[in-house]
């Protein structure tokens, strides 16, 4: 019997493509410059509003303090419409 190692590195592929897709949506929704760096992560949600997992996008722009855009759904449930809606919601942006 084989057990999955939760700490093993994830192979580059579908997760990376999904992350790139979400970064593109965020970049367009917030009109971020090409130089802005982003990371997309799925974490355990500590807020009662989300169902266990949430996706966070860390945005880093040169000369500015980094901040997060919170998407209150797991990474596989993020849509462009959700990104657009959360980008307009100041409460979704943790600065």
VEXDREN-2710 file (C-alpha; in Angstrom, 1 decimal):
% VEXDREN-2710
k/r/px/py/pz
1/UNK/0.0/0.0/0.0
2/UNK/1.3/3.5/-0.9
3/UNK/0.5/6.6/1.0
4/UNK/0.5/10.1/-0.5
5/UNK/3.1/12.4/1.0
6/UNK/1.4/15.8/1.6
7/UNK/4.8/17.5/1.8
8/UNK/6.1/16.2/-1.5
9/UNK/6.6/18.9/-4.1
10/UNK/3.8/19.2/-6.6
11/UNK/4.7/18.5/-10.2
12/UNK/4.6/21.5/-12.5
13/UNK/1.6/21.2/-14.7
14/UNK/-2.1/21.7/-14.2
15/UNK/-1.8/23.5/-10.9
16/UNK/0.7/25.9/-12.4
17/UNK/-1.5/26.5/-15.4
18/UNK/-4.4/27.2/-13.1
19/UNK/-2.3/29.6/-11.0
20/UNK/-1.2/31.4/-14.2
21/UNK/-4.8/31.7/-15.3
22/UNK/-5.9/33.2/-12.0
23/UNK/-2.9/35.7/-12.0
24/UNK/-4.0/36.8/-15.5
25/UNK/-7.6/37.5/-14.3
26/UNK/-6.3/39.4/-11.2
27/UNK/-3.8/41.4/-13.3
28/UNK/-6.7/42.5/-15.7
29/UNK/-9.3/43.1/-13.0
30/UNK/-7.0/45.3/-11.0
31/UNK/-5.1/46.9/-13.9
32/UNK/-1.8/45.8/-12.5
33/UNK/1.4/46.5/-14.3
34/UNK/3.4/43.7/-16.0
35/UNK/6.1/44.2/-13.4
36/UNK/3.7/43.3/-10.5
37/UNK/4.6/39.9/-9.0
38/UNK/1.9/37.5/-7.8
39/UNK/1.7/34.2/-6.0
40/UNK/-1.5/32.1/-5.8
41/UNK/-2.0/29.8/-2.8
42/UNK/-4.8/27.7/-1.4
43/UNK/-4.9/27.7/2.4
44/UNK/-7.2/26.6/5.2
45/UNK/-9.7/29.4/5.7
46/UNK/-10.0/30.9/9.2
47/UNK/-13.2/32.8/8.3
48/UNK/-16.7/31.5/8.9
49/UNK/-17.7/32.8/5.4
50/UNK/-15.7/30.3/3.4
51/UNK/-16.1/26.5/3.3
52/UNK/-12.8/25.2/4.6
53/UNK/-10.3/26.3/1.9
54/UNK/-9.7/29.7/0.4
55/UNK/-7.5/31.0/-2.4
56/UNK/-5.3/34.0/-1.7
57/UNK/-3.3/36.0/-4.3
58/UNK/-0.3/37.9/-2.9
59/UNK/0.4/41.0/-5.0
60/UNK/3.8/42.6/-4.8
61/UNK/4.5/45.9/-6.7
62/UNK/7.9/47.6/-6.7
63/UNK/8.0/50.5/-4.1
64/UNK/4.7/49.4/-2.5
65/UNK/3.9/47.1/0.4
66/UNK/2.6/43.7/-0.6
67/UNK/-1.0/42.9/-0.1
68/UNK/-3.5/40.0/-0.6
69/UNK/-6.7/39.5/-2.5
70/UNK/-8.9/36.9/-0.7
71/UNK/-11.0/34.6/-2.8
72/UNK/-13.2/32.7/-0.4
73/UNK/-13.3/29.5/-2.4
74/UNK/-10.8/26.6/-3.2
75/UNK/-8.5/27.2/-6.1
76/UNK/-10.5/24.9/-8.4
77/UNK/-13.6/26.9/-7.9
78/UNK/-12.1/30.4/-8.8
79/UNK/-13.7/31.9/-11.8
80/UNK/-13.1/35.1/-13.7
81/UNK/-16.4/36.5/-12.6
82/UNK/-15.4/35.9/-8.9
83/UNK/-12.1/37.6/-9.4
84/UNK/-13.8/40.6/-11.0
85/UNK/-16.3/40.8/-8.1
86/UNK/-13.7/40.4/-5.4
87/UNK/-11.4/42.9/-7.0
88/UNK/-14.1/45.6/-6.7
89/UNK/-14.7/44.7/-3.0
90/UNK/-12.3/46.6/-0.7
91/UNK/-13.0/44.1/2.1
92/UNK/-11.4/41.4/-0.1
93/UNK/-8.1/43.3/-0.3
94/UNK/-5.9/43.0/2.8
95/UNK/-3.4/45.8/2.7
END
